[in-house]
């Protein structure tokens, strides 16, 4: 069955080339063997054939990466060491040091993490830490490590050293990035599933006459995922991996990382030349010369809502471009911009600094009330009561400074309330992480949409106290001294950094470098 299900055609479709060679045949055999091991270890009751095949490919491609020195996994490990202080989260440093000494290329901790993260991403809509506990990951890891460690000779390639060179053409660059995001072993399963989910939701709500619009929205979403959405792999962006793999090319690394900083908004087209349109941002009034070569066809509208990217010193359109206004009706461009203030200004340094100062003030206010940045509550009822007290305390302070303040303090709604808010994490004694509130979508642009950061800018600065929409507080978990099983069982967390690593898997967008300053499990943090 492995020969037909893990086919040559399926395997080659995951590669950034179209010809199967002896090199690919070698790794195809490994993928088939691993698929057999996985099916035998975890069975049909825990994983479908397609999930097992995807995991087999993931481990195979990891092995191919580390023995060839392609550099993808090396970047991940470097990031983990920088953020978590160790090679892989959830394991003790003693165990990690022992494995690093015993193994040359592969590492059991790497494989354990790849297995866990694979299934966690597949099932993270359940927001449960414990899902994969029943998958016998320890046994599966050991079987895979024994198999790979027994391979004495490997086939090598230098293909990726050429493939990963940054092209001079932006759209060729997008082709390489598209493979990394939607096909590579690090990100393919996660981002492909997100794009498919997006398409399915569009089709559920659409009729056949909207097919062209659906294709346009799919293109915009695919572009958004490629450039601006962090992954469940330590909240890394795919561009971070590509840039990190270019060790000896600092200018190319800087170019790739700079592509994450895109200018979004409504622009007025003031004039044009043979080669460029002159765009004026209608909120910040900044001007950009945008290359016509990045447009699919001539653009003849007066205004454009889109994203701009700076590539090799020239501004280009990326993603969807459309006319945002219907001038058959009265249009208030200023009001439109106010409504979508944060998406327009997240690239703007002055605005980001003001948000940083505002949130820092809120952080210190919260610490003054709670006494410590980390709090553990025995129940959600006590948790909500304490947050109610915090809201009233804030209100009383603001009232003392402004006698004319008429607003009443908010009350903290329980999870079945319909009010939207930012994410608050509650960790219970059985080690499940519950999402008390879901995050608001930062890039959505629909009528009536308003982000939490607009509330920071308007409500907190003008009213002097926070509403429930403004509260973001990540609470320290209660450490449980349960037996450690072979280094980790992923229901056991060693410290607060391991807890943050868990949040990176389940809620990566909450840790995006695109978010303004925030409170994290490590305290106040500002991204520049």
C-alpha positions in Angstrom: 0.0 0.0 0.0 2.9 2.4 0.8 4.0 2.2 -2.9 0.7 3.4 -4.2 -0.3 5.8 -1.5 3.1 7.4 -1.0 3.5 7.7 -4.8 6.3 9.2 -6.9 3.8 11.8 -8.2 2.7 12.8 -4.7 6.3 13.0 -3.4 7.5 15.0 -6.4 4.6 17.5 -6.2 6.1 18.6 -2.8 9.4 19.5 -4.4 10.4 22.8 -6.1 11.3 21.0 -9.3 9.6 18.6 -11.7 12.0 15.8 -12.4 12.5 12.7 -10.2 16.1 11.7 -9.9 18.0 8.9 -8.1 18.4 11.5 -5.3 14.6 11.7 -4.9 14.2 8.0 -5.1 16.5 7.6 -2.1 14.4 9.9 0.0 11.1 8.5 -1.4 12.1 5.1 0.0 12.7 6.7 3.4 9.4 8.4 3.3 7.6 5.1 2.5 9.4 3.3 5.3 8.5 6.1 7.8 4.9 6.0 6.7 4.8 2.3 7.5 6.4 2.9 10.9 3.9 5.7 11.7 0.9 3.6 10.7 2.0 0.7 12.8 2.8 2.9 15.9 -0.3 5.1 16.0 -3.0 3.3 14.0 -6.2 4.4 12.3 -7.9 5.5 15.5 -5.5 8.4 16.0 -4.4 9.5 12.6 -5.8 9.3 9.0 -3.7 7.9 6.2 -3.2 11.4 4.8 -2.0 12.8 8.2 0.4 9.9 8.6 1.7 10.4 5.1 2.2 14.1 5.7 4.1 13.4 8.9 6.3 10.8 7.1 7.2 13.4 4.5 7.9 16.0 7.2 10.4 13.7 9.0 11.9 12.7 5.7 12.4 16.3 4.6 13.8 17.2 8.1 16.4 14.4 7.6 17.2 15.6 4.1 17.6 19.1 5.4 20.0 18.3 8.3 22.2 15.8 6.3 22.5 18.2 3.4 23.0 21.3 5.5 20.2 23.1 3.6 19.9 25.3 6.7 16.1 25.4 7.4 16.2 23.5 10.7 19.4 25.2 11.8 17.5 28.5 11.6 14.7 27.0 13.7 17.1 25.7 16.4 18.9 29.1 16.5 15.5 30.8 17.0 14.5 28.4 19.8 17.8 28.9 21.6 17.4 32.6 21.4 13.7 32.7 22.5 13.5 29.6 24.9 17.2 29.3 25.9 17.5 25.7 24.7 17.5 23.7 21.5 13.9 22.5 21.8 11.2 23.6 24.3 9.6 21.2 26.7 12.8 19.2 27.3 15.3 19.7 30.1 18.7 21.0 29.2 20.3 17.9 30.7 18.4 15.7 28.3 19.0 17.9 25.4 22.8 18.0 26.1 22.9 14.3 26.3 21.2 13.8 23.0 23.4 16.4 21.3 26.4 14.5 22.4 25.0 11.1 21.3 23.7 12.1 17.8 25.5 13.9 15.0 22.9 15.0 12.5 19.4 14.1 13.7 18.3 14.7 17.2 15.5 12.9 19.1 14.2 16.1 20.5 13.8 17.6 17.0 11.8 14.6 15.9 9.6 14.6 19.0 8.8 18.3 18.5 8.0 17.8 14.8 5.6 15.0 15.6 3.9 16.9 18.4 3.6 20.2 16.5 2.3 18.4 13.5 -0.7 17.0 15.3 -1.2 20.0 17.5 -1.6 22.2 14.4 -4.0 19.7 12.9 -6.2 19.7 16.0 -5.5 23.1 17.6 -9.1 24.3 17.1 -9.7 22.2 20.2 -7.2 24.3 22.1 -6.2 21.3 24.2 -2.7 20.6 25.2 -3.5 16.9 26.1 -4.7 15.8 22.6 -1.4 14.2 21.6 -0.6 12.6 24.9 -2.4 9.4 23.7 -0.4 9.2 20.5 2.6 7.4 22.1 5.0 9.9 20.8 7.9 8.6 22.8 7.6 5.2 21.2 7.1 6.6 17.7 10.1 9.0 18.2 12.3 6.1 19.3 11.4 3.9 16.3 12.0 6.8 13.9 15.3 7.7 15.5 16.5 4.1 15.4 15.5 3.8 11.7 17.2 7.1 10.6 20.3 6.5 12.7 20.9 3.2 11.0 21.2 4.8 7.6 24.9 4.8 6.9 25.2 6.5 3.6 23.0 9.3 2.3 22.6 11.1 -1.0 23.5 14.8 -1.2 22.5 17.7 -3.3 23.5 21.3 -3.8 20.2 22.3 -5.5 18.9 24.4 -2.6 22.0 26.6 -2.4 21.1 27.9 -5.9 17.3 27.7 -5.5 17.4 29.9 -2.3 19.3 32.7 -4.0 17.1 35.9 -4.0 15.9 36.6 -7.5 16.1 40.0 -9.1 12.5 39.8 -10.0 9.9 40.2 -7.3 7.4 37.8 -8.8 10.0 35.1 -9.1 10.8 35.6 -5.5 7.1 35.1 -4.7 7.3 31.7 -6.5 10.1 30.6 -4.2 8.3 31.9 -1.2 5.1 30.2 -2.2 6.9 26.8 -2.3 8.4 27.5 1.2 5.0 28.5 2.6 2.7 25.9 1.0 4.9 22.9 0.2 7.9 22.8 2.5 8.0 20.4 5.5 8.2 23.3 8.0 5.1 25.2 6.9 3.3 23.4 4.1 0.7 21.5 6.1 -0.2 24.4 8.3 -0.6 27.1 5.6 -2.1 24.9 3.0 -4.8 24.0 5.5 -5.4 27.6 6.3 -5.8 28.5 2.7 -8.2 25.6 2.0 -10.3 26.6 5.0 -10.5 30.1 3.7 -11.6 28.9 0.3 -14.2 26.6 1.8 -15.7 29.4 3.8 -15.9 31.6 0.7 -17.6 28.9 -1.3 -20.2 28.3 1.4 -21.3 31.9 1.3 -21.0 32.4 -2.4 -23.0 31.7 -5.6 -21.6 30.7 -9.0 -21.7 34.3 -10.2 -19.1 35.3 -7.6 -16.4 32.9 -8.9 -14.2 35.7 -10.2 -14.4 37.5 -6.9 -13.6 34.3 -5.0 -10.5 33.8 -7.1 -9.4 37.4 -6.3 -10.0 37.0 -2.6 -8.1 33.7 -2.6 -5.2 35.4 -4.3 -5.2 38.2 -1.6 -5.4 35.6 1.2 -2.6 33.6 -0.2 -0.4 36.7 -0.5 -1.3 37.7 3.1 -0.4 34.3 4.5 2.9 34.3 2.7 4.2 37.7 3.9 2.5 38.7 7.1 1.2 35.7 9.1 3.5 33.9 11.7 3.6 30.2 11.8 3.0 27.7 14.7 6.8 27.0 14.5 7.9 29.3 17.3 5.8 32.1 15.7 8.4 32.3 13.0 7.5 33.8 9.6 8.6 31.7 6.5 10.6 34.8 5.4 12.6 34.4 8.7 13.6 30.9 7.6 14.6 31.9 4.1 16.6 34.9 5.4 18.3 32.8 8.1 19.4 30.2 5.6 21.4 32.9 3.7 24.2 33.0 6.3 26.9 34.7 4.1 24.5 37.2 2.3 23.6 39.9 4.9 22.1 42.3 2.2 19.8 39.6 0.9 18.8 38.6 4.4 17.9 42.2 5.1 15.9 42.4 1.9 13.8 39.4 2.7 13.1 40.5 6.3 12.1 43.9 5.0 9.3 42.3 2.9 7.4 41.8 6.1 7.1 45.6 6.5 4.4 46.4 4.0 2.5 49.7 3.6 -1.3 49.1 3.7 -4.0 51.6 3.2 -6.1 53.7 0.8 -4.1 55.7 -1.7 -4.9 58.5 -4.0 -3.3 58.3 -7.4 -2.1 61.8 -8.0 -0.4 61.4 -11.3 1.5 58.9 -13.5 4.6 58.6 -15.7 5.3 56.0 -18.3 6.7 53.7 -15.6 5.1 54.7 -12.3 2.0 55.8 -10.5 2.3 58.4 -7.8 0.5 57.2 -4.8 -0.4 59.4 -1.8 -1.5 57.7 1.4 -4.7 59.3 2.4 -4.1 59.0 6.1 -0.4 59.6 6.6 0.0 61.7 3.4 3.2 59.8 2.5 4.0 59.5 -1.2 5.2 56.5 -3.1 6.3 56.0 -6.7 4.7 52.6 -7.5 6.1 50.6 -10.5 3.5 50.0 -13.2 5.2 46.6 -13.9 3.6 45.3 -10.6 0.1 45.9 -11.9 -1.7 43.2 -13.8 -3.3 45.8 -16.1 -3.6 49.6 -16.3 -5.3 51.1 -13.3 -7.6 54.0 -14.1 -9.4 54.6 -10.8 -8.7 57.7 -8.6 -8.2 55.7 -5.4 -6.8 52.3 -4.6 -6.9 50.1 -1.5 -3.9 47.8 -1.5 -0.5 46.9 0.0 2.9 48.2 -1.1 6.2 46.4 -0.7 9.7 47.9 -1.1 11.7 45.5 -3.2 15.3 46.6 -4.2 14.5 50.2 -3.6 11.2 50.3 -5.7 7.6 50.1 -4.4 5.4 47.4 -5.9 1.9 46.2 -5.5 1.5 42.9 -3.7 -1.8 41.2 -3.0 -5.2 42.6 -4.1 -5.8 46.1 -5.4 -9.3 47.5 -5.7 -11.3 50.8 -5.8 -12.6 51.2 -2.2 -15.3 53.9 -2.8 -18.6 54.1 -4.7 -18.7 57.7 -5.7 -22.4 57.4 -6.7 -22.9 58.0 -2.9 -21.4 60.6 -0.6 -17.9 59.5 0.5 -16.1 60.6 3.6 -12.5 59.4 3.1 -11.4 60.7 6.6 -14.1 58.7 8.3 -13.1 55.6 6.3 -9.5 56.0 7.4 -10.5 56.5 11.0 -12.5 53.3 10.9 -9.5 51.3 9.7 -6.8 53.3 11.6 -4.6 50.5 12.8 -4.2 48.6 9.5 -3.2 51.8 7.8 -0.7 52.8 10.5 1.0 49.7 11.7 4.0 50.6 9.5 4.1 54.2 10.9 6.8 54.7 13.5 5.3 57.6 15.4 1.9 55.9 15.8 3.6 52.7 17.0 5.6 54.6 19.5 2.4 56.2 20.9 0.9 52.8 21.2 4.0 51.6 23.0 3.8 54.4 25.6 0.1 53.8 26.1 0.5 50.0 26.6 3.5 50.5 28.9 1.3 52.7 31.1 -1.4 50.1 31.1 1.1 47.4 32.0 2.4 49.3 35.0 -1.1 50.1 36.1 -2.0 46.4 36.1 1.1 45.4 38.0 0.3 48.1 40.6 -3.1 46.5 41.2 -2.2 42.8 41.0 1.2 43.2 42.7 3.0 40.9 40.3 2.9 40.2 36.5 2.0 36.5 37.1 -1.2 35.4 38.8 -2.8 32.0 39.2 -6.5 31.6 39.9 -8.2 28.5 41.2 -11.3 29.0 39.1 -12.6 31.1 36.3 -15.2 32.6 38.7 -12.5 34.0 40.9 -10.6 35.0 37.8 -13.6 37.1 36.5 -14.3 38.6 40.0 -10.7 39.8 40.3 -10.8 41.3 36.8 -14.1 43.1 37.7 -12.3 44.6 40.8 -9.5 45.7 38.5 -11.9 47.5 36.2 -13.6 49.3 39.0 -10.2 50.3 40.6 -9.1 51.7 37.3 -12.3 53.6 36.9 -12.1 55.2 40.4 -8.6 56.4 39.7 -9.7 58.0 36.4 -12.7 59.5 38.1 -10.5 61.2 40.7 -8.5 62.8 37.9 -11.6 63.8 35.9 -14.8 64.7 37.9 -16.8 65.0 34.7 -16.2 61.4 33.7 -19.6 59.9 33.1 -18.8 56.5 31.9 -19.3 53.6 34.2 -16.7 50.9 34.9 -17.1 47.8 32.8 -17.8 44.3 34.1 -15.9 41.3 33.1 -18.0 39.0 31.0 -17.8 35.2 31.3 -16.9 33.1 28.2 -20.5 32.6 27.1 -20.9 36.4 26.7 -21.1 37.7 23.1 -18.8 40.6 23.7 -15.6 40.4 21.7 -12.2 40.9 23.4 -8.6 40.2 23.2 -7.2 36.8 24.1 -6.9 35.9 27.8 -5.3 32.5 28.7 -6.5 30.4 31.6 -4.4 27.4 32.5 -6.2 24.8 34.6 -4.8 22.2 36.9 -5.3 19.4 34.3 -2.9 21.3 31.9 -5.5 22.3 29.3 -5.1 25.8 27.9 -8.5 27.4 27.4 -9.1 30.4 25.2 -11.4 32.7 27.2 -11.7 35.1 24.3 -10.7 34.8 20.7 -8.3 37.3 19.0 -9.7 39.9 16.6 -8.6 39.5 13.0 -6.0 42.2 12.4 -6.1 42.2 8.6 -9.9 42.0 8.1 -11.4 45.0 6.4 -15.2 45.0 6.6 -17.8 47.6 7.6 -17.9 48.3 11.3 -14.6 46.6 12.0 -12.5 48.1 14.7 -9.3 46.6 16.2 -8.4 46.4 19.9 -5.5 48.8 19.2 -7.9 51.5 18.1 -9.5 51.2 21.5 -6.1 51.7 23.1 -5.6 54.8 21.0 -9.0 56.3 21.5 -10.6 55.0 24.8 -7.6 54.6 27.0 -6.0 57.9 26.1 -9.1 59.9 26.3 -11.1 58.2 29.1 -8.2 57.2 31.3 -9.2 53.6 32.0 -9.4 50.3 30.1 -12.5 48.6 28.9 -12.8 44.8 28.8 -11.7 45.0 25.1 -8.3 46.4 26.2 -7.3 43.8 28.7 -4.6 41.4 27.8 -3.2 39.4 30.7 -1.3 36.1 30.4 -1.4 34.2 33.6 1.4 32.1 35.0 0.5 28.4 35.1 0.6 26.4 38.3 3.6 24.1 38.1 2.8 20.4 38.6 5.6 18.1 39.8 4.5 15.1 37.9 7.1 12.4 36.8 9.1 13.3 33.7 8.9 10.6 31.1 12.0 10.2 28.9 12.6 14.0 28.9 9.1 15.2 28.1 5.6 14.0 27.5 4.2 17.4 26.4 1.6 17.5 29.1 4.4 18.6 31.4 5.9 22.1 31.3 9.1 22.9 33.0 8.8 26.7 33.3 7.1 29.8 32.0 9.2 29.8 28.8 7.8 26.3 28.0 4.4 27.8 28.5 5.1 30.5 26.0 6.4 27.9 23.5 3.1 26.2 23.8 1.2 29.4 23.1 3.4 29.9 20.0 2.0 26.7 18.7 -1.6 27.2 19.4 -1.9 31.0 19.0 1.0 32.2 16.8 -0.7 35.3 15.5 -0.8 36.6 19.1 3.0 36.7 19.0 3.3 38.2 15.5 6.0 40.8 15.0 3.2 42.9 13.3 1.4 43.4 16.6 2.1 46.6 18.5 3.7 46.4 21.9 2.2 43.9 24.2 2.3 42.1 27.5 3.8 38.6 27.2 4.7 35.9 29.7 8.1 37.6 29.9 6.7 41.0 30.7 6.3 44.1 28.6 7.8 43.9 25.1 8.1 46.3 22.2 8.8 45.3 18.6 10.8 47.8 16.6 
